[in-house]
Amino acid sequence: MHIVLLHTFRAEWLPPEVERLTRWGASTASLFYILSGFILTYAYAVRGGGMRIPAREFWRRRLARLYPAALVGHLVALPLVWSTYGPVERWARAALSTAGLQAFWPPFANSFNSPAWALSFLALGYLLLPGVLRRTAAWGPGRLVLALAGLWVAMLVPATVYAVVQPGDPFWRAALFTFPLVRLPEFLFGVVLARLFCAGEWPRLPGWAAPAAVGLLGVLLVLAPAALFPLNHNGLFAPVHALLVWALAAGGDSWMRRLLVAGPSRRLGEASLGIYLLHVPVYAWMTRLGGDVAAWSLGPSAAFYAAYLALVLVLSLGLERVLDRLDVSRRARVA
């Protein structure tokens, strides 16, 4: 939802500190990528070994989740943007986007459905995950902590160079924000964090640790100067994200933990990929057909924005249901 608000929500009538929180949604994208690496490692890694299932089956499962959802998002956006591309360019964009490779050429990263650039990066992370798990199987806690520190530095170096040099060319901005090799340390950070979590018997954190991590993150986002935007976008707050993930995984009972394991929250979690991939094209269609969603206030536009959020949610839950049924049917046929 933070990423959705970043792309679609404008509310100048809010206090500046609150309004600023919606503009830092890019930071939550880093949390999304770290969490992805953490969860997949926790679910599939064998302690002291590789993966619970063959790598080929893991890749098939990831492809079955990623590719159809990404294709649906592109098809929804296609009628809106096809005519804006040149005669040759549109087919090149279509070919790369269909293959999930658009982010490897930064000017094409935001082709058709712009959030889908992340699929290029996530697919690379999924491709590398079996090998990374084998490589880190024997690492102890000390080496894993050093790896986390090294990966955090790897996130910040390109962003720091960009912030200092400040190149005016949009190519370099797109490369910093979307090029898969630049963003890969965020996914690997989550992988190593999960390895560390599973490497020993750690003391349980108090129930207030996770809400405190959220509060700390909110304070940092409000106080962060605009000059730090490139770093914030690319993992500046990764240690706080790690604290939040760890606190939820190892924390005691709390209202936040109970909320996240409740049935509705689990359904939302399952639909999160659909929400991420559909929120921009649905926004574009609604603004094209029904008005200005962005510049909404406490008047009728608020109801319009609520309808937009409800539509995104319904479509995302429906997409998740369809993809889940297709995947189950495929597994049944293979069996």
C-alpha positions as CSV (number, residue, x, y, z in Angstrom):
1,M,0.0,0.0,0.0
2,H,2.9,2.4,0.6
3,I,4.1,1.8,-2.9
4,V,0.5,2.3,-4.2
5,L,0.3,5.6,-2.3
6,L,3.6,6.7,-3.7
7,H,2.3,6.3,-7.3
8,T,-1.3,7.5,-7.0
9,F,-1.9,9.5,-3.8
10,R,-1.6,13.3,-3.7
11,A,-2.9,15.1,-0.6
12,E,-1.4,18.6,-0.1
13,W,-4.1,19.3,2.5
14,L,-2.3,16.8,4.9
15,P,0.3,18.0,7.3
16,P,3.7,18.1,5.5
17,E,5.2,15.4,7.7
18,V,2.4,13.0,6.8
19,E,2.3,13.9,3.2
20,R,6.1,13.3,3.0
21,L,5.5,9.7,4.2
22,T,3.6,9.0,1.0
23,R,6.4,10.3,-1.2
24,W,9.0,8.0,0.4
25,G,7.2,4.8,-0.7
26,A,10.2,3.9,-2.8
27,S,11.9,2.9,0.5
28,T,9.3,0.3,1.0
29,A,10.2,-1.3,-2.4
30,S,13.5,-2.2,-0.7
31,L,11.6,-3.8,2.1
32,F,9.5,-5.7,-0.5
33,Y,12.7,-7.1,-2.1
34,I,14.4,-7.9,1.2
35,L,11.3,-9.7,2.4
36,S,11.1,-11.7,-0.8
37,G,14.6,-13.0,-0.3
38,F,14.0,-13.7,3.3
39,I,10.7,-15.6,2.9
40,L,12.0,-17.7,-0.1
41,T,15.1,-18.7,1.8
42,Y,13.2,-19.5,5.0
43,A,10.7,-21.6,3.0
44,Y,13.1,-23.5,0.7
45,A,16.5,-23.5,2.3
46,V,17.8,-26.6,4.1
47,R,19.8,-25.9,7.2
48,G,23.4,-26.7,6.4
49,G,22.5,-27.5,2.8
50,G,20.9,-26.4,-0.4
51,M,17.1,-26.4,-1.2
52,R,14.2,-28.6,-0.1
53,I,13.2,-29.1,-3.7
54,P,15.1,-29.4,-7.0
55,A,16.2,-26.1,-8.4
56,R,14.2,-26.8,-11.6
57,E,10.9,-27.2,-9.6
58,F,11.7,-24.0,-7.7
59,W,12.2,-22.1,-10.9
60,R,9.0,-23.5,-12.3
61,R,7.0,-22.4,-9.3
62,R,8.5,-18.9,-9.4
63,L,7.8,-18.6,-13.2
64,A,4.2,-19.8,-12.7
65,R,3.7,-17.0,-10.2
66,L,5.7,-14.2,-11.9
67,Y,5.1,-14.5,-15.6
68,P,1.3,-14.7,-16.0
69,A,0.8,-11.9,-13.5
70,A,3.3,-9.7,-15.3
71,L,1.8,-10.5,-18.7
72,V,-1.7,-9.5,-17.4
73,G,-0.4,-6.2,-16.1
74,H,1.3,-5.4,-19.5
75,L,-1.9,-6.3,-21.4
76,V,-4.0,-4.1,-19.2
77,A,-1.6,-1.2,-19.9
78,L,-0.9,-1.9,-23.5
79,P,-3.9,0.0,-25.1
80,L,-3.0,3.2,-23.2
81,V,0.7,3.4,-24.2
82,W,1.1,1.5,-27.5
83,S,0.6,4.5,-29.7
84,T,3.1,6.6,-27.6
85,Y,6.0,4.5,-28.7
86,G,7.6,4.7,-32.2
87,P,6.9,2.0,-34.9
88,V,10.1,0.1,-34.2
89,E,10.5,1.0,-30.6
90,R,7.1,-0.4,-29.5
91,W,8.0,-3.9,-30.8
92,A,11.4,-3.8,-29.2
93,R,9.8,-2.8,-25.9
94,A,7.1,-5.5,-26.3
95,A,9.7,-8.2,-27.0
96,L,11.9,-7.3,-24.0
97,S,8.8,-6.9,-21.7
98,T,7.3,-10.2,-22.8
99,A,10.6,-11.9,-22.0
100,G,10.9,-10.1,-18.7
101,L,14.2,-8.5,-19.7
102,Q,13.1,-4.8,-20.1
103,A,15.0,-3.6,-17.0
104,F,18.3,-4.8,-18.4
105,W,18.1,-1.8,-20.8
106,P,17.3,1.1,-18.5
107,P,15.5,3.3,-21.1
108,F,13.0,0.4,-21.6
109,A,12.6,-0.5,-17.9
110,N,9.2,1.2,-17.5
111,S,7.7,-0.1,-20.7
112,F,4.0,-0.7,-20.7
113,N,3.2,-1.5,-17.1
114,S,6.0,0.4,-15.3
115,P,6.1,-1.5,-12.0
116,A,6.8,-4.7,-13.9
117,W,10.5,-3.6,-14.2
118,A,11.0,-5.4,-10.9
119,L,10.2,-8.7,-12.4
120,S,13.5,-8.6,-14.3
121,F,15.3,-8.1,-11.1
122,L,13.3,-10.7,-9.1
123,A,13.7,-13.3,-11.8
124,L,17.5,-12.8,-11.6
125,G,17.3,-13.2,-7.9
126,Y,15.3,-16.4,-8.2
127,L,17.7,-17.7,-10.8
128,L,20.7,-17.2,-8.5
129,L,19.0,-18.3,-5.3
130,P,19.8,-22.1,-5.5
131,G,23.5,-21.4,-6.1
132,V,23.6,-18.7,-3.3
133,L,22.1,-21.2,-0.9
134,R,24.7,-23.8,-1.7
135,R,27.5,-21.3,-1.4
136,T,26.3,-20.0,2.0
137,A,25.3,-23.3,3.5
138,A,28.4,-23.6,5.7
139,W,28.6,-19.9,6.7
140,G,28.5,-19.2,10.4
141,P,26.8,-16.2,12.1
142,G,30.0,-14.1,12.0
143,R,30.4,-14.5,8.3
144,L,26.8,-13.9,7.6
145,V,26.8,-10.7,9.5
146,L,29.8,-9.5,7.5
147,A,27.9,-10.5,4.3
148,L,25.0,-8.3,5.4
149,A,27.3,-5.4,6.0
150,G,28.9,-5.9,2.6
151,L,25.6,-6.1,0.8
152,W,24.4,-2.9,2.5
153,V,27.5,-1.1,1.3
154,A,26.8,-2.6,-2.2
155,M,23.4,-1.1,-2.1
156,L,24.6,2.4,-1.2
157,V,27.7,2.8,-3.4
158,P,25.9,3.3,-6.7
159,A,23.3,5.6,-5.0
160,T,26.1,7.6,-3.3
161,V,28.0,8.0,-6.6
162,Y,24.7,9.1,-8.3
163,A,23.9,11.6,-5.5
164,V,27.4,13.1,-5.7
165,V,27.8,13.3,-9.5
166,Q,24.1,14.1,-10.1
167,P,24.1,13.2,-13.8
168,G,21.4,14.9,-15.7
169,D,20.9,12.0,-18.2
170,P,17.7,10.1,-17.4
171,F,19.5,6.9,-18.5
172,W,21.6,6.9,-15.3
173,R,18.6,7.6,-13.1
174,A,16.8,4.7,-14.6
175,A,19.9,2.5,-14.3
176,L,20.2,3.4,-10.6
177,F,16.6,2.7,-9.8
178,T,15.8,-0.3,-12.1
179,F,18.9,-2.1,-13.4
180,P,18.8,-5.6,-11.9
181,L,22.4,-5.9,-10.9
182,V,22.2,-2.6,-9.0
183,R,19.1,-3.8,-7.1
184,L,20.3,-7.4,-6.6
185,P,22.0,-6.7,-3.2
186,E,18.6,-6.0,-1.7
187,F,17.3,-9.4,-2.5
188,L,20.5,-11.1,-1.4
189,F,20.4,-9.1,1.8
190,G,17.1,-10.8,2.6
191,V,18.6,-14.2,1.7
192,V,21.6,-13.8,4.0
193,L,19.3,-12.4,6.8
194,A,17.2,-15.6,6.6
195,R,20.3,-17.7,6.7
196,L,21.4,-15.9,9.8
197,F,18.0,-16.3,11.3
198,C,18.0,-20.0,10.8
199,A,21.7,-20.4,11.8
200,G,21.1,-20.5,15.6
201,E,18.7,-20.4,18.5
202,W,18.2,-16.7,18.9
203,P,16.4,-15.1,21.9
204,R,12.8,-14.1,21.3
205,L,12.3,-10.4,20.9
206,P,9.6,-8.6,22.9
207,G,6.2,-8.1,21.3
208,W,6.8,-4.3,21.0
209,A,9.9,-4.7,18.8
210,A,8.1,-4.9,15.5
211,P,5.8,-1.8,16.1
212,A,8.9,0.0,17.4
213,A,10.7,-0.8,14.1
214,V,7.8,0.6,12.2
215,G,7.8,3.7,14.3
216,L,11.5,4.2,13.9
217,L,11.2,3.8,10.1
218,G,8.4,6.4,10.1
219,V,10.5,8.9,12.0
220,L,13.5,8.4,9.7
221,L,11.3,8.8,6.6
222,V,9.9,12.1,8.0
223,L,13.3,13.4,8.9
224,A,15.2,12.3,5.8
225,P,16.3,15.2,3.7
226,A,15.4,15.2,0.0
227,A,19.1,15.0,-0.9
228,L,19.1,11.4,0.4
229,F,16.4,10.3,-2.0
230,P,18.7,8.2,-4.2
231,L,20.1,6.3,-1.1
232,N,16.7,6.0,0.5
233,H,15.4,4.6,-2.8
234,N,18.1,1.9,-3.0
235,G,18.4,0.5,0.5
236,L,19.5,3.2,3.0
237,F,17.1,1.9,5.6
238,A,17.9,-1.8,5.0
239,P,19.1,-2.3,8.6
240,V,15.7,-1.0,9.9
241,H,13.9,-3.2,7.4
242,A,16.0,-6.2,8.7
243,L,15.0,-5.3,12.3
244,L,11.3,-5.2,11.3
245,V,11.5,-8.6,9.5
246,W,13.5,-10.2,12.3
247,A,11.2,-8.8,15.0
248,L,8.1,-10.3,13.2
249,A,9.9,-13.6,12.7
250,A,11.3,-14.0,16.2
251,G,9.1,-11.6,18.2
252,G,6.7,-12.5,20.9
253,D,2.9,-12.0,20.8
254,S,1.8,-8.5,19.8
255,W,-1.1,-6.8,18.2
256,M,0.9,-6.4,15.0
257,R,1.8,-10.1,14.8
258,R,-1.8,-11.1,15.4
259,L,-3.0,-8.7,12.8
260,L,-0.6,-10.0,10.1
261,V,-1.4,-13.7,10.7
262,A,-5.2,-13.1,10.6
263,G,-7.1,-14.5,7.6
264,P,-7.7,-11.2,5.8
265,S,-4.1,-10.1,6.1
266,R,-2.9,-13.5,4.7
267,R,-5.2,-13.0,1.7
268,L,-3.8,-9.5,1.2
269,G,-0.3,-10.9,1.4
270,E,-1.1,-13.6,-1.2
271,A,-2.5,-10.9,-3.5
272,S,0.4,-8.5,-3.0
273,L,2.0,-9.3,-6.3
274,G,-1.2,-8.5,-8.1
275,I,-1.7,-5.3,-6.2
276,Y,1.9,-4.3,-7.2
277,L,1.4,-5.1,-10.8
278,L,-2.1,-3.8,-11.4
279,H,-2.2,-0.6,-9.4
280,V,-0.6,1.6,-12.0
281,P,-2.6,0.4,-15.1
282,V,-5.9,0.5,-13.2
283,Y,-5.0,4.0,-12.0
284,A,-4.3,5.0,-15.6
285,W,-7.5,3.6,-16.9
286,M,-9.6,5.2,-14.1
287,T,-8.1,8.6,-14.6
288,R,-8.5,8.2,-18.4
289,L,-12.2,7.3,-18.0
290,G,-13.4,8.9,-14.8
291,G,-11.4,11.9,-13.7
292,D,-8.4,12.9,-11.7
293,V,-7.5,10.4,-9.0
294,A,-4.3,12.1,-8.1
295,A,-5.5,15.5,-7.0
296,W,-8.2,14.3,-4.6
297,S,-9.4,16.0,-1.4
298,L,-12.0,15.4,1.2
299,G,-14.7,15.9,-1.3
300,P,-16.1,13.5,-4.0
301,S,-12.7,12.6,-5.2
302,A,-12.0,10.8,-1.9
303,A,-14.9,8.4,-2.8
304,F,-13.4,8.0,-6.2
305,Y,-10.0,7.1,-4.8
306,A,-11.6,4.7,-2.4
307,A,-13.3,3.0,-5.4
308,Y,-9.9,2.9,-7.1
309,L,-8.4,1.1,-4.1
310,A,-11.3,-1.3,-3.9
311,L,-11.1,-2.2,-7.6
312,V,-7.3,-2.8,-7.4
313,L,-7.9,-5.1,-4.4
314,V,-10.8,-7.1,-6.1
315,L,-8.8,-7.5,-9.3
316,S,-5.7,-8.6,-7.4
317,L,-7.5,-11.2,-5.3
318,G,-9.2,-12.5,-8.5
319,L,-5.9,-12.7,-10.3
320,E,-4.3,-14.6,-7.4
321,R,-7.2,-17.0,-7.4
322,V,-7.0,-17.7,-11.1
323,L,-3.2,-18.2,-11.0
324,D,-3.4,-20.5,-8.0
325,R,-6.0,-22.7,-9.7
326,L,-3.9,-22.8,-12.9
327,D,-0.8,-23.8,-10.9
328,V,-2.7,-26.5,-9.0
329,S,-4.1,-27.9,-12.3
330,R,-0.7,-27.9,-13.8
331,R,0.8,-29.8,-10.8
332,A,-2.0,-32.3,-11.0
333,R,-1.3,-33.0,-14.7
334,V,2.4,-33.4,-14.1
335,A,1.7,-35.7,-11.2
